[in-house]
Amino acid sequence: MKRFRSLAPAVLALSLVLATLVSRPAAAVPAQSPPSARPVVSVGQGRLAGQVDGRAEEFLGVPYAAAPVGSLRFRPPRRPARWSGTRDATRQAPACLQFSPFGLRDPGDVSEDCLYLDVYRPRHAAPGDRLPVLFWIHGGGYSQGTGTQFGGRTMADLTDSVVVSINYRLGQLGYLAVPELTSDNALLSGSYGLMDQIAALRWTRANIASFGGDPADITIWGQSAGSASICAMLASPRTAGLYSRAILESGPCDLLQAPSAAQAADEASTFSAAAGCPDPGTRAACLRTAPAADLIAAAGTHPTAGPAFGDGLVPRQPSQAIASGAWNRVPILIGSTRAESRFFVALSQPHLTAQEYTDQIDTTYGQAAQEVLNHYPVTGYATPYDALSALLTDSTFACHTLSTARTFASQVPTYVYEFDDPNSPTLYGAQVPGLDMADAHSAELAYLHDFTMADRPLTADQVALADDMKRRWAAFARRADPSLPGETRWPPTHAERHTVLTLTPDHVRTSTAFAADHQCDFWAGLGSPGDGRRSVG
């Protein structure tokens, strides 16, 4: 397969970093239940008192690991301390330190002490109910975002399930493979953020029965960088037996390639020097005591590439491990949005001209440029923005979702969706005036979560679609089959016959035209800029 220079790398690099452009809103003080009505559970560290919110109960800001500060910075997560009495669990924890320039609404609401999770359950759920558990990992390019902006109240109430949403270390605090740091852990890994995710998963498995959840029925679920994290979990022997199913949104494993341990170490050394810690002899101590602002500043020119492979945590490239069958085999639900790359093109090249479009194609594809232009002629679209968005959507997210799904489908039951609402909200603060950004990367988030970062509320028809999607996701978590009684059946896909459930407000339907719609045969024959180590996600 031919290789090409990455098309508009600035566009593609935005994919992970901007996946949650604006993080959680400023924390609000929740309306607390009367003391006598507050739900109380017992976990390994002690008792928790949550609160009732509508028809669901929530336990917020629950520590799943010790604060990774001081001597614990750049070390695997440690067990959280026990507490005496009953801990209040009615306020969400701060976000982890943010390493991208797209800050929070409350930039001060961050901390290195951030390894907390939120649990949502149906009202009156009780130990022994054995409800399915949906374990959510947020996206954000491994550099920003927070689990607190993804509420699970509606999902828990509507589907009679338990939802867990987590924080994990971001940027180089979460992913830094400096040999002087990795040598002091048994895994020889600098993927501390992935270790956090696994620690949260282990905490969930150990304690979720107290909330009415089933520790033997946990579905790991993520979007963008969260989906790539799940690819790594699927390939990690450290997670075997911790979950029963996996949901991957807008993060196909063969697009989001992990760096090798050697590459990660080289990048970590360059970053360390930029952060003021160039000397290998003092580097570990220097990084552990460096002001966080210095680390964030250095990441501006040396962003993290996320979890690496080739260590004790993730021995092999996840996509290769999955293709070979050497992975933690579980049923899979995977999909993408209809126009993923609109988001990235809008934020990087919103006023692209026809000549600039043609020049980019010529530069990227060389002798194959005319063939690409024949398939994506600028005159065939309303604007050059639309042409480039279609090209990038097809060559990266769509066709790699297809190929990843086919790999999974040859080994386990696999269900594929495409989200397609031509009027979907955009992420708050991301809408570029005059551009159609519906169906872009992250468009589905407002339909699956109590997501506060959509730029407008859902309409009645969109709420109906959102309820249908939540029920299907939970049905998959409950019995590994997302079909619903009385609704359009969602058949599993097959390596030879690719069947997709199209999720749209007016008519949820199955389709076998996904590959043709996104010109995947063309890209398979040509080779795409998304091949090789990823710069998107």
HELIX and SHEET records of a PDB file:
HELIX    1   1 PRO A    9  VAL A   17  1                                   9    
HELIX    2   2 PRO A   35  ALA A   37  5                                   3    
HELIX    3   3 GLY A   70  LEU A   72  5                                   3    
HELIX    4   4 GLY A  147  GLN A  149  5                                   3    
HELIX    5   5 ARG A  153  THR A  159  1                                   7    
HELIX    6   6 GLY A  171  GLY A  174  1                                   4    
HELIX    7   7 PRO A  179  THR A  182  1                                   4    
HELIX    8   8 TYR A  192  ASN A  207  1                                  16    
HELIX    9   9 ILE A  208  PHE A  211  5                                   4    
HELIX   10  10 ALA A  225  ALA A  235  1                                  11    
HELIX   11  11 PRO A  237  THR A  239  5                                   3    
HELIX   12  12 ALA A  261  ALA A  274  1                                  14    
HELIX   13  13 ARG A  283  THR A  289  1                                   7    
HELIX   14  14 ALA A  292  ALA A  299  1                                   8    
HELIX   15  15 PRO A  318  SER A  324  1                                   7    
HELIX   16  16 ARG A  342  SER A  348  1                                   7    
HELIX   17  17 ALA A  354  TYR A  365  1                                  12    
HELIX   18  18 GLY A  366  ALA A  368  5                                   3    
HELIX   19  19 ALA A  369  HIS A  375  1                                   7    
HELIX   20  20 VAL A  378  GLY A  380  5                                   3    
HELIX   21  21 PRO A  384  LEU A  392  1                                   9    
HELIX   22  22 THR A  393  ALA A  398  3                                   6    
HELIX   23  23 CYS A  399  ALA A  409  1                                  11    
HELIX   24  24 LEU A  445  LEU A  448  1                                   4    
HELIX   25  25 ALA A  460  ARG A  479  1                                  20    
HELIX   26  26 PHE A  514  ASP A  517  1                                   4    
HELIX   27  27 CYS A  520  LEU A  526  1                                   7    
SHEET    1   A 3 VAL A  40  VAL A  43  0                                        
SHEET    2   A 3 GLY A  46  ALA A  49 -1                                        
SHEET    3   A 3 THR A  86  ASP A  88  1                                        
SHEET    1   B11 GLN A  51  ASP A  53  0                                        
SHEET    2   B11 ALA A  56  PRO A  63 -1                                        
SHEET    3   B11 TYR A 116  PRO A 122 -1                                        
SHEET    4   B11 VAL A 162  ILE A 166 -1                                        
SHEET    5   B11 LEU A 131  ILE A 137  1                                        
SHEET    6   B11 GLY A 213  GLN A 223  1                                        
SHEET    7   B11 ARG A 245  GLU A 249  1                                        
SHEET    8   B11 ILE A 332  THR A 337  1                                        
SHEET    9   B11 THR A 414  PHE A 419  1                                        
SHEET   10   B11 VAL A 500  LEU A 503  1                                        
SHEET   11   B11 ARG A 509  SER A 511 -1                                        
SHEET    1   C 2 ALA A  95  CYS A  96  0                                        
SHEET    2   C 2 VAL A 110  SER A 111  1                                        
SHEET    1   D 2 PHE A 150  GLY A 151  0                                        
SHEET    2   D 2 ASP A 450  PHE A 451 -1                                        
END                                                                             
